């Protein structure tokens, strides 16, 4: 099977695979009222064997990186087995996860041993009270202990995701930079994106990542070059800092030109864009090992529908009602 590519000659090396929609945090910008099942339950999500088959199909078509997302992926009891199943594919060189950090201190050793190579942890504030206000959970110190546990387990870098919000953290760059001066943390500011349910919050809290970028450049930070399986972040480094800063700015011109990512939802739908109009069902082709060719063919054919860009600038958020499917 040749490399998955689209009509704009973009090649897809990176799969973001959601393994559950369930999350135990209630972040103000994502699920402020908590997780609502909306007709699905734990038995509705892809099984371990289905996950094994879909990642095998992507790996055979040149996927080099798989990110396991949710919801909160660690809420699945078989999450360690999921990591091990993805690891079975020799072509997949990076297995990452995005987590709220809730179970890191307890389980990160097991994840590492199973084959996890990269970690993204969501931390929107370094103030414990504000963290509680944003997430609905008084777990700041538990998450910080989890990051320490990740380094103790052998991870050489941890990425920390912070959704950039005007009132909460856009003025805290100095605090964040002091935190990463002597820690190998890549701090990633993600621009708040408008969703179907989040229009009012977007208008109140959105601030462009260029504000942070300008401050970094003024302080001597330099842009690092990207590799082909990297995510969408512009990454900056500084000789005086052990940590790095990444900026994810979906409203910037040509953001989609370097797209190398496809998404599969927890119920087995292929999403060509986070803000697309619909998903392409794959689950009927995940029932048996002998469906691999048909599965790859459906994915390859579907890529002909991928648009050149999202339409966020026009306020079109597609079917995305909240940010629980972003995955970092």
VOMIKOL-738808 format. One record per residue (C-alpha): residue number from 1; residue in three letters; x, y, z. Coordinates in Angstrom, 2 decimals. Example, Ala and Ser with C-alpha at 12.3 -4.5 7.8 and 13.67 -1.06 7.14 Angstrom:
<atoms>
vovo  kolmi  X  Y  Z
1  ALA  12.30  -4.50  7.80
2  SER  13.67  -1.06  7.14
</atoms>
This chain:
<atoms>
vovo  kolmi  X  Y  Z
1  UNK  0.00  0.00  0.00
2  UNK  1.41  3.40  -0.96
3  UNK  1.59  6.35  1.43
4  UNK  -1.78  7.89  2.27
5  UNK  -1.99  11.25  0.45
6  UNK  -4.64  13.69  -0.74
7  UNK  -5.37  15.76  -3.84
8  UNK  -3.07  18.54  -2.59
9  UNK  -0.09  16.17  -2.31
10  UNK  -0.16  16.25  1.48
11  UNK  1.14  13.00  2.94
12  UNK  -0.20  11.59  6.16
13  UNK  2.33  10.19  8.60
14  UNK  0.37  10.86  11.79
15  UNK  -2.79  9.22  13.17
16  UNK  -4.70  10.61  16.14
17  UNK  -6.77  7.76  17.50
18  UNK  -9.45  8.41  20.10
19  UNK  -10.02  5.39  22.34
20  UNK  -12.84  6.82  24.45
21  UNK  -15.09  9.88  24.60
22  UNK  -15.29  9.75  28.39
23  UNK  -13.48  12.39  30.45
24  UNK  -13.51  12.96  34.20
25  UNK  -12.56  16.67  34.02
26  UNK  -14.98  19.52  33.32
27  UNK  -12.81  22.09  31.59
28  UNK  -14.57  25.37  30.94
29  UNK  -13.54  25.48  27.26
30  UNK  -14.34  21.83  26.52
31  UNK  -16.89  19.98  28.66
32  UNK  -18.02  22.51  31.29
33  UNK  -21.04  20.37  32.21
34  UNK  -18.99  17.17  32.28
35  UNK  -19.09  14.23  29.89
36  UNK  -22.52  13.38  28.50
37  UNK  -22.80  9.96  26.81
38  UNK  -25.21  11.02  24.01
39  UNK  -26.24  7.49  23.17
40  UNK  -22.90  5.72  23.52
41  UNK  -21.41  3.68  26.34
42  UNK  -18.11  2.00  27.09
43  UNK  -19.10  -0.96  24.92
44  UNK  -19.59  1.38  21.95
45  UNK  -15.91  2.30  21.70
46  UNK  -13.42  0.48  19.53
47  UNK  -12.30  -2.83  21.02
48  UNK  -8.68  -3.78  21.49
49  UNK  -8.80  -5.98  18.37
50  UNK  -10.39  -3.20  16.31
51  UNK  -7.67  -0.80  17.47
52  UNK  -5.05  -3.39  16.53
53  UNK  -6.51  -3.67  13.00
54  UNK  -6.95  0.03  12.31
55  UNK  -3.41  0.88  13.42
56  UNK  -2.07  -2.01  11.35
57  UNK  -3.78  -0.55  8.27
58  UNK  -2.35  2.91  8.88
59  UNK  1.12  1.57  9.62
60  UNK  1.14  -0.40  6.36
61  UNK  0.37  2.86  4.52
62  UNK  3.28  4.81  5.98
63  UNK  1.97  6.10  9.31
64  UNK  4.94  6.69  11.60
65  UNK  3.24  8.24  14.63
66  UNK  0.09  7.37  16.55
67  UNK  -1.34  9.60  19.25
68  UNK  -3.84  7.99  21.63
69  UNK  -6.45  10.49  22.76
70  UNK  -9.88  10.69  24.30
71  UNK  -11.73  12.01  26.16
72  UNK  -9.24  10.83  28.75
73  UNK  -7.59  7.69  27.32
74  UNK  -6.27  6.40  30.64
75  UNK  -9.86  5.83  31.82
76  UNK  -9.92  2.70  29.67
77  UNK  -9.03  -0.32  31.80
78  UNK  -7.17  -1.88  28.87
79  UNK  -5.18  1.24  28.02
80  UNK  -1.80  -0.40  28.66
81  UNK  -2.84  -3.23  26.33
82  UNK  -3.81  -0.66  23.69
83  UNK  -0.31  0.84  23.81
84  UNK  1.19  -2.64  23.43
85  UNK  -1.08  -3.39  20.46
86  UNK  0.03  -0.26  18.61
87  UNK  3.64  -1.11  19.41
88  UNK  3.31  -4.35  17.45
89  UNK  3.68  -2.32  14.24
90  UNK  7.42  -1.86  13.53
91  UNK  6.79  1.08  11.19
92  UNK  5.27  3.17  13.98
93  UNK  8.21  4.91  15.60
94  UNK  6.30  7.19  17.98
95  UNK  3.41  6.24  20.25
96  UNK  2.12  9.29  22.09
97  UNK  -0.82  10.06  24.33
98  UNK  -2.64  13.19  25.41
99  UNK  -3.85  13.05  29.00
100  UNK  -5.20  15.25  31.76
101  UNK  -2.55  13.65  33.98
102  UNK  -5.08  12.21  36.41
103  UNK  -3.52  8.71  36.44
104  UNK  0.05  9.47  35.43
105  UNK  1.66  9.17  38.83
106  UNK  0.13  5.72  39.28
107  UNK  0.47  4.26  35.78
108  UNK  3.16  6.03  33.75
109  UNK  5.72  3.29  34.46
110  UNK  3.39  0.69  32.94
111  UNK  2.71  2.88  29.91
112  UNK  6.40  3.36  29.31
113  UNK  7.08  -0.37  29.59
114  UNK  4.25  -1.13  27.14
115  UNK  5.82  1.10  24.49
116  UNK  4.64  4.68  25.02
117  UNK  7.31  7.07  23.74
118  UNK  5.79  10.56  24.13
119  UNK  3.45  12.30  26.58
120  UNK  1.28  15.40  26.35
121  UNK  -0.31  16.61  29.59
122  UNK  -2.96  19.33  29.79
123  UNK  -2.10  22.04  32.32
124  UNK  -3.83  25.37  31.68
125  UNK  -2.54  27.17  34.77
126  UNK  0.34  26.83  37.23
127  UNK  -1.85  28.26  39.98
128  UNK  -3.62  25.43  41.84
129  UNK  -6.77  27.45  42.50
130  UNK  -7.09  28.58  38.90
131  UNK  -6.38  25.04  37.72
132  UNK  -9.30  23.88  39.86
133  UNK  -11.54  26.62  38.47
134  UNK  -10.70  25.73  34.85
135  UNK  -10.85  21.94  35.13
136  UNK  -13.46  21.42  37.82
137  UNK  -10.99  19.12  39.59
138  UNK  -8.72  19.90  42.54
139  UNK  -5.92  17.77  41.06
140  UNK  -3.11  20.25  40.32
141  UNK  -0.54  18.74  42.67
142  UNK  -1.47  15.23  41.56
143  UNK  -0.84  16.19  37.93
144  UNK  2.49  17.84  38.83
145  UNK  3.52  14.65  40.64
146  UNK  2.58  12.74  37.52
147  UNK  4.93  14.85  35.40
148  UNK  7.75  14.15  37.87
149  UNK  6.88  10.45  37.69
150  UNK  7.13  10.55  33.89
151  UNK  10.70  11.83  34.07
152  UNK  11.51  9.21  36.70
153  UNK  10.11  6.55  34.35
154  UNK  12.57  7.55  31.65
155  UNK  10.77  10.10  29.47
156  UNK  13.34  12.67  28.34
157  UNK  10.73  15.31  27.54
158  UNK  7.11  15.96  28.50
159  UNK  4.86  18.22  26.45
160  UNK  2.42  20.36  28.41
161  UNK  -0.66  21.71  26.63
162  UNK  -2.21  25.00  27.74
163  UNK  -5.24  26.40  25.95
164  UNK  -4.50  30.09  25.51
165  UNK  -7.22  32.22  27.10
166  UNK  -7.30  35.98  27.43
167  UNK  -8.37  36.17  31.08
168  UNK  -6.73  33.02  32.46
169  UNK  -3.19  32.60  31.18
170  UNK  -2.31  34.95  28.33
171  UNK  -0.47  37.20  30.82
172  UNK  1.39  34.37  32.56
173  UNK  4.17  33.76  30.05
174  UNK  6.90  34.77  32.49
175  UNK  5.60  32.27  35.08
176  UNK  5.50  29.46  32.53
177  UNK  8.97  30.30  31.21
178  UNK  10.43  30.25  34.70
179  UNK  8.89  26.80  35.18
180  UNK  10.56  25.34  32.07
181  UNK  13.95  27.06  32.42
182  UNK  15.48  24.01  34.07
183  UNK  12.94  21.35  33.05
184  UNK  12.84  19.48  29.69
185  UNK  9.21  20.45  29.12
186  UNK  7.83  21.64  25.81
187  UNK  5.12  24.09  26.81
188  UNK  2.51  24.29  24.06
189  UNK  0.04  27.17  23.91
190  UNK  -3.01  26.19  21.85
191  UNK  -5.22  28.95  20.51
192  UNK  -8.80  28.65  21.70
193  UNK  -10.92  27.49  18.74
194  UNK  -14.57  28.22  18.14
195  UNK  -16.95  25.26  18.32
196  UNK  -20.68  24.85  17.99
197  UNK  -21.24  25.06  21.75
198  UNK  -18.42  27.48  22.49
199  UNK  -19.14  30.61  20.47
200  UNK  -19.68  32.90  23.45
201  UNK  -16.57  31.63  25.25
202  UNK  -14.54  32.04  22.06
203  UNK  -15.55  35.67  21.65
204  UNK  -14.76  36.38  25.30
205  UNK  -11.47  34.48  25.67
206  UNK  -9.80  34.09  22.28
207  UNK  -6.40  35.69  21.84
208  UNK  -4.00  35.09  18.98
209  UNK  -0.88  33.05  19.56
210  UNK  1.04  35.76  17.72
211  UNK  0.95  37.74  20.98
212  UNK  3.06  35.02  22.62
213  UNK  5.24  34.56  19.54
214  UNK  6.14  38.25  19.44
215  UNK  7.17  38.16  23.09
216  UNK  9.31  35.06  22.54
217  UNK  11.10  36.56  19.55
218  UNK  11.78  39.76  21.49
219  UNK  13.38  37.63  24.23
220  UNK  15.70  35.79  21.86
221  UNK  13.75  32.57  21.25
222  UNK  14.33  30.92  17.87
223  UNK  12.10  28.79  15.65
224  UNK  12.99  25.10  15.39
225  UNK  12.57  23.26  12.06
226  UNK  9.82  20.63  11.78
227  UNK  10.11  16.95  10.89
228  UNK  7.52  15.26  8.70
229  UNK  5.64  13.48  11.50
230  UNK  5.56  16.47  13.87
231  UNK  2.28  17.98  14.93
232  UNK  1.14  21.49  13.97
233  UNK  3.09  23.40  16.63
234  UNK  5.66  26.06  15.81
235  UNK  8.39  25.18  18.32
236  UNK  10.81  27.74  19.77
237  UNK  14.02  27.14  21.69
238  UNK  16.39  29.35  23.69
239  UNK  20.01  28.61  24.70
240  UNK  19.30  29.58  28.32
241  UNK  16.35  27.20  28.70
242  UNK  16.14  23.45  28.97
243  UNK  12.48  23.63  27.95
244  UNK  10.85  24.72  24.71
245  UNK  7.69  26.59  23.73
246  UNK  5.27  25.43  21.06
247  UNK  2.47  27.50  19.52
248  UNK  -0.53  25.97  17.78
249  UNK  -2.31  28.71  15.84
250  UNK  -5.07  27.35  13.59
251  UNK  -6.20  30.83  12.55
252  UNK  -2.84  31.68  11.02
253  UNK  -2.54  31.81  7.22
254  UNK  -1.49  28.49  5.62
255  UNK  -1.99  26.53  8.86
256  UNK  -3.46  23.63  6.87
257  UNK  -0.76  23.56  4.19
258  UNK  1.44  21.29  6.29
259  UNK  -1.37  19.01  7.50
260  UNK  -0.04  15.47  7.99
261  UNK  -2.71  14.18  10.39
262  UNK  -5.80  12.04  10.17
263  UNK  -8.19  11.21  13.00
264  UNK  -10.20  8.13  13.89
265  UNK  -12.90  8.57  16.51
266  UNK  -13.59  6.27  19.44
267  UNK  -16.50  4.72  17.52
268  UNK  -14.46  4.08  14.38
269  UNK  -15.14  7.02  12.08
270  UNK  -12.38  8.57  9.98
271  UNK  -12.25  12.36  10.27
272  UNK  -10.33  14.12  7.52
273  UNK  -10.33  17.37  9.53
274  UNK  -11.14  18.20  13.13
275  UNK  -13.66  20.71  11.83
276  UNK  -15.04  18.62  8.97
277  UNK  -18.71  18.04  8.32
278  UNK  -18.87  14.29  8.88
279  UNK  -16.92  11.12  9.54
280  UNK  -16.37  8.18  7.21
281  UNK  -17.35  4.86  8.85
282  UNK  -14.54  2.32  9.11
283  UNK  -15.89  -0.02  11.73
284  UNK  -17.57  -2.46  9.35
285  UNK  -14.07  -3.18  7.98
286  UNK  -12.51  -3.79  11.41
287  UNK  -14.28  -7.07  12.14
288  UNK  -11.64  -9.43  10.71
289  UNK  -7.97  -9.48  9.78
290  UNK  -8.69  -10.27  6.11
291  UNK  -10.36  -6.86  5.58
292  UNK  -7.07  -4.93  5.65
293  UNK  -6.94  -4.21  1.89
294  UNK  -10.54  -3.01  1.81
295  UNK  -9.96  -0.83  4.88
296  UNK  -6.91  0.82  3.33
297  UNK  -8.76  1.33  0.05
298  UNK  -11.66  3.09  1.81
299  UNK  -9.27  5.40  3.66
300  UNK  -7.31  6.18  0.49
301  UNK  -10.48  6.89  -1.49
302  UNK  -11.89  9.07  1.30
303  UNK  -8.81  11.29  1.17
304  UNK  -10.05  12.57  -2.18
305  UNK  -12.73  14.44  -0.18
306  UNK  -10.26  16.23  2.10
307  UNK  -10.54  20.01  1.75
308  UNK  -7.54  22.26  1.24
309  UNK  -8.26  24.14  4.47
310  UNK  -10.64  24.36  7.40
311  UNK  -13.22  27.14  7.41
312  UNK  -12.76  28.47  10.93
313  UNK  -12.19  31.99  9.64
314  UNK  -15.74  31.96  8.30
315  UNK  -17.06  30.69  11.64
316  UNK  -17.81  27.25  10.18
317  UNK  -16.91  24.66  12.83
318  UNK  -18.51  21.71  11.07
319  UNK  -20.01  19.12  13.40
320  UNK  -17.49  19.82  16.18
321  UNK  -19.56  20.85  19.18
322  UNK  -16.74  20.98  21.76
323  UNK  -12.99  20.51  22.00
324  UNK  -12.99  17.06  23.58
325  UNK  -11.81  15.49  20.29
326  UNK  -8.75  17.71  19.76
327  UNK  -6.35  15.46  21.60
328  UNK  -3.47  17.84  21.77
</atoms>
